[in-house]
């Protein structure tokens, strides 16, 4: 299983800023190894963030995103102490879900 995501969420002036660092190899499927064989694609395809069960972000990614991606986004309507949940799914069916409390 993948390492936990590092999620930081802060609310100020009615706007919540969420920062997420994900641990994932993000192989595009076009790179070759030392012997010349193609390294199989292995990348995050879907990222969903929810606040109190309501979707606040949905992203569709490809192999063009770098290894161990960083994501930052903002939304309105949250309060300090609320939870934010982030889930990713990759092209091999693996997934990871983590949550953080908004500070």
NUSEKOL-608145 format. One record per residue: residue number from 1; residue in three letters; chain; x, y, z of N, C-alpha, C, O in turn. Coordinates in steps of 0.05 Angstrom, whole numbers, plus 5000, padded with zeros to 4 digits. Example, Ala and Ser with C-alpha at 12.3 -4.5 7.8 and 13.67 -1.06 7.14 Angstrom:
NUSEKOL-608145
ATOM num residuo cadena neast nnorth  nup caeast canorth caup ceast cnorth  cup oeast onorth  oup
ATOM   1     Ala      A  5264   4886 5156   5246    4910 5156  5264   4934 5156  5285   4934 5169
ATOM   2     Ser      A  5257   4955 5142   5273    4979 5143  5258   5001 5157  5268   5023 5161
//
This chain:
NUSEKOL-608145
ATOM num residuo cadena neast nnorth  nup caeast canorth caup ceast cnorth  cup oeast onorth  oup
ATOM   1     Unk      A  5017   4976 5000   5000    5000 5000  5018   5025 5000  5040   5025 5011
ATOM   2     Unk      A  5008   5046 4988   5023    5071 4986  5026   5084 5013  5010   5080 5031
ATOM   3     Unk      A  5046   5101 5015   5050    5117 5039  5027   5136 5043  5014   5144 5023
ATOM   4     Unk      A  5021   5144 5068   5000    5163 5072  5005   5190 5058  5028   5198 5055
ATOM   5     Unk      A  4983   5202 5051   4985    5229 5039  4990   5249 5062  4981   5245 5085
ATOM   6     Unk      A  5005   5270 5056   5009    5291 5076  4989   5313 5068  4992   5326 5047
ATOM   7     Unk      A  4969   5318 5085   4948    5337 5079  4948   5359 5100  4949   5353 5124
ATOM   8     Unk      A  4948   5384 5090   4946    5407 5108  4923   5423 5098  4921   5429 5074
ATOM   9     Unk      A  4905   5431 5115   4882    5447 5108  4879   5470 5128  4878   5465 5152
ATOM  10     Unk      A  4877   5494 5118   4875    5518 5136  4853   5536 5125  4850   5541 5101
ATOM  11     Unk      A  4836   5546 5144   4814    5564 5137  4822   5592 5147  4831   5595 5169
ATOM  12     Unk      A  4817   5612 5129   4822    5640 5136  4804   5657 5119  4804   5655 5095
ATOM  13     Unk      A  4788   5674 5132   4771    5692 5118  4750   5679 5101  4742   5690 5080
ATOM  14     Unk      A  4741   5655 5109   4720    5641 5094  4730   5624 5071  4714   5611 5057
ATOM  15     Unk      A  4756   5624 5067   4768    5607 5046  4787   5586 5058  4804   5593 5075
ATOM  16     Unk      A  4783   5562 5050   4800    5540 5060  4820   5533 5038  4813   5528 5015
ATOM  17     Unk      A  4846   5532 5046   4867    5524 5028  4876   5496 5036  4883   5491 5059
ATOM  18     Unk      A  4876   5478 5017   4884    5450 5021  4909   5445 5005  4911   5451 4982
ATOM  19     Unk      A  4929   5432 5019   4954    5424 5005  4958   5395 5010  4956   5385 5033
ATOM  20     Unk      A  4963   5380 4989   4966    5351 4991  4992   5342 4977  4997   5350 4954
ATOM  21     Unk      A  5007   5326 4991   5031    5313 4979  5026   5283 4978  5022   5271 4999
ATOM  22     Unk      A  5026   5272 4954   5020    5244 4950  5045   5228 4943  5063   5239 4930
ATOM  23     Unk      A  5047   5204 4953   5070    5187 4947  5061   5167 4926  5045   5149 4931
ATOM  24     Unk      A  5072   5170 4901   5065    5152 4879  5087   5154 4857  5097   5176 4852
ATOM  25     Unk      A  5094   5132 4845   5116    5132 4824  5108   5147 4799  5126   5158 4786
ATOM  26     Unk      A  5083   5149 4791   5074    5164 4768  5090   5157 4742  5101   5175 4730
ATOM  27     Unk      A  5091   5132 4735   5105    5124 4710  5086   5128 4687  5064   5118 4687
ATOM  28     Unk      A  5095   5142 4666   5077    5148 4643  5074   5125 4623  5056   5125 4607
ATOM  29     Unk      A  5092   5105 4624   5091    5083 4605  5106   5088 4580  5105   5072 4561
ATOM  30     Unk      A  5122   5109 4579   5138    5116 4555  5168   5115 4561  5184   5117 4542
ATOM  31     Unk      A  5175   5112 4586   5203    5111 4594  5215   5083 4590  5200   5063 4594
ATOM  32     Unk      A  5240   5081 4584   5254    5055 4582  5273   5051 4605  5285   5070 4615
ATOM  33     Unk      A  5276   5026 4613   5295    5019 4634  5323   5016 4622  5327   5020 4598
ATOM  34     Unk      A  5342   5007 4638   5370    5005 4629  5373   4985 4607  5392   4987 4590
ATOM  35     Unk      A  5356   4964 4605   5358    4944 4584  5343   4952 4559  5343   4937 4540
ATOM  36     Unk      A  5329   4974 4560   5314    4984 4536  5285   4976 4536  5270   4983 4517
ATOM  37     Unk      A  5276   4961 4556   5248    4953 4557  5231   4976 4568  5240   4991 4586
ATOM  38     Unk      A  5206   4978 4558   5188    4999 4568  5180   4994 4597  5174   4971 4604
ATOM  39     Unk      A  5181   5015 4613   5171    5013 4641  5141   5016 4639  5131   5035 4628
ATOM  40     Unk      A  5126   4996 4650   5096    4997 4648  5084   5022 4661  5095   5032 4681
ATOM  41     Unk      A  5063   5032 4649   5049    5056 4660  5038   5049 4688  5027   5028 4693
ATOM  42     Unk      A  5041   5068 4706   5031    5066 4733  5028   5094 4744  5047   5106 4754
ATOM  43     Unk      A  5003   5105 4741   4999    5133 4749  4971   5137 4760  4953   5122 4754
ATOM  44     Unk      A  4968   5158 4776   4943    5165 4787  4925   5175 4764  4933   5191 4747
ATOM  45     Unk      A  4900   5166 4764   4881    5174 4744  4858   5192 4755  4848   5210 4741
ATOM  46     Unk      A  4851   5188 4780   4829    5203 4792  4836   5213 4820  4848   5198 4836
ATOM  47     Unk      A  4830   5238 4826   4833    5249 4852  4807   5263 4860  4796   5278 4844
ATOM  48     Unk      A  4797   5256 4883   4772    5268 4893  4776   5277 4921  4787   5263 4938
ATOM  49     Unk      A  4767   5302 4927   4768    5313 4954  4740   5320 4963  4724   5331 4947
ATOM  50     Unk      A  4733   5312 4987   4706    5318 4998  4708   5332 5024  4727   5329 5039
ATOM  51     Unk      A  4688   5349 5029   4685    5363 5055  4657   5357 5064  4638   5364 5051
ATOM  52     Unk      A  4655   5345 5088   4629    5337 5099  4613   5321 5078  4588   5325 5076
ATOM  53     Unk      A  4626   5303 5064   4612    5286 5044  4606   5300 5018  4596   5287 4999
ATOM  54     Unk      A  4612   5325 5015   4606    5340 4990  4632   5343 4974  4653   5351 4985
ATOM  55     Unk      A  4631   5336 4949   4655    5337 4932  4663   5366 4927  4646   5382 4917
ATOM  56     Unk      A  4688   5373 4934   4698    5400 4929  4719   5401 4908  4727   5423 4898
ATOM  57     Unk      A  4730   5378 4900   4749    5376 4878  4748   5349 4865  4746   5329 4879
ATOM  58     Unk      A  4749   5349 4839   4752    5324 4824  4771   5330 4801  4768   5348 4786
ATOM  59     Unk      A  4792   5313 4800   4813    5317 4779  4818   5290 4765  4818   5269 4777
ATOM  60     Unk      A  4821   5292 4739   4828    5269 4722  4857   5273 4713  4863   5293 4698
ATOM  61     Unk      A  4875   5255 4720   4903    5258 4714  4912   5238 4694  4898   5218 4688
ATOM  62     Unk      A  4936   5242 4683   4949    5223 4664  4978   5219 4674  4985   5228 4695
ATOM  63     Unk      A  4993   5205 4658   5021    5200 4664  5038   5224 4662  5062   5223 4668
ATOM  64     Unk      A  5027   5247 4653   5043    5271 4650  5048   5286 4677  5062   5306 4678
ATOM  65     Unk      A  5036   5276 4699   5040    5288 4725  5065   5276 4738  5070   5252 4735
ATOM  66     Unk      A  5081   5292 4751   5107    5283 4762  5104   5263 4785  5083   5261 4798
ATOM  67     Unk      A  5126   5250 4791   5127    5231 4813  5122   5246 4839  5129   5269 4842
ATOM  68     Unk      A  5108   5233 4858   5101    5244 4884  5088   5272 4881  5099   5292 4890
ATOM  69     Unk      A  5065   5272 4868   5052    5298 4861  5044   5314 4885  5036   5303 4906
ATOM  70     Unk      A  5045   5340 4881   5035    5360 4901  5010   5373 4889  5011   5382 4866
ATOM  71     Unk      A  4989   5376 4905   4964    5388 4896  4956   5409 4916  4957   5404 4940
ATOM  72     Unk      A  4948   5432 4906   4938    5453 4924  4913   5465 4911  4911   5470 4887
ATOM  73     Unk      A  4892   5469 4928   4867    5480 4918  4853   5495 4941  4860   5492 4965
ATOM  74     Unk      A  4834   5512 4934   4819    5528 4953  4789   5524 4949  4780   5519 4926
ATOM  75     Unk      A  4774   5526 4970   4745    5526 4968  4732   5541 4992  4746   5546 5012
ATOM  76     Unk      A  4707   5548 4989   4693    5563 5009  4672   5545 5023  4664   5525 5012
ATOM  77     Unk      A  4665   5553 5047   4643    5539 5061  4651   5521 5083  4634   5508 5096
ATOM  78     Unk      A  4677   5519 5089   4686    5501 5111  4691   5517 5136  4694   5542 5136
ATOM  79     Unk      A  4692   5503 5158   4698    5515 5184  4722   5501 5197  4727   5477 5190
ATOM  80     Unk      A  4736   5514 5214   4758    5501 5229  4746   5478 5244  4725   5480 5256
ATOM  81     Unk      A  4760   5455 5244   4751    5431 5257  4737   5412 5239  4734   5388 5246
ATOM  82     Unk      A  4728   5421 5215   4716    5403 5196  4737   5384 5184  4761   5390 5186
ATOM  83     Unk      A  4728   5362 5173   4746    5343 5160  4746   5346 5130  4725   5352 5117
ATOM  84     Unk      A  4769   5343 5118   4772    5341 5089  4784   5314 5083  4803   5305 5096
ATOM  85     Unk      A  4772   5300 5064   4780    5273 5056  4790   5274 5027  4776   5285 5009
ATOM  86     Unk      A  4813   5262 5022   4825    5261 4995  4829   5232 4988  4840   5217 5003
ATOM  87     Unk      A  4821   5225 4964   4824    5197 4954  4835   5198 4926  4826   5214 4909
ATOM  88     Unk      A  4855   5181 4920   4864    5178 4893  4862   5149 4885  4862   5131 4902
ATOM  89     Unk      A  4859   5144 4859   4858    5118 4847  4877   5118 4823  4878   5138 4808
ATOM  90     Unk      A  4891   5096 4819   4910    5095 4796  4901   5076 4775  4881   5062 4778
ATOM  91     Unk      A  4916   5075 4753   4909    5058 4730  4912   5028 4735  4904   5012 4718
ATOM  92     Unk      A  4923   5020 4758   4925    4992 4765  4903   4984 4785  4903   4962 4795
ATOM  93     Unk      A  4885   5003 4792   4864    4997 4811  4871   5002 4840  4854   4998 4857
ATOM  94     Unk      A  4895   5010 4845   4903    5016 4873  4891   5042 4881  4887   5060 4863
ATOM  95     Unk      A  4886   5046 4906   4876    5071 4916  4886   5078 4944  4897   5060 4958
ATOM  96     Unk      A  4883   5102 4951   4891    5112 4978  4872   5133 4986  4865   5151 4970
ATOM  97     Unk      A  4863   5132 5011   4845    5153 5022  4857   5162 5049  4864   5146 5066
ATOM  98     Unk      A  4859   5188 5052   4868    5200 5077  4851   5224 5083  4838   5235 5066
ATOM  99     Unk      A  4852   5232 5109   4837    5256 5117  4853   5273 5135  4873   5265 5147
ATOM 100     Unk      A  4843   5298 5138   4856    5318 5156  4834   5336 5167  4813   5339 5156
ATOM 101     Unk      A  4841   5347 5190   4823    5367 5202  4831   5395 5194  4855   5401 5194
ATOM 102     Unk      A  4812   5411 5187   4818    5438 5178  4825   5455 5203  4811   5456 5222
ATOM 103     Unk      A  4848   5468 5201   4858    5485 5223  4851   5514 5218  4858   5531 5234
//
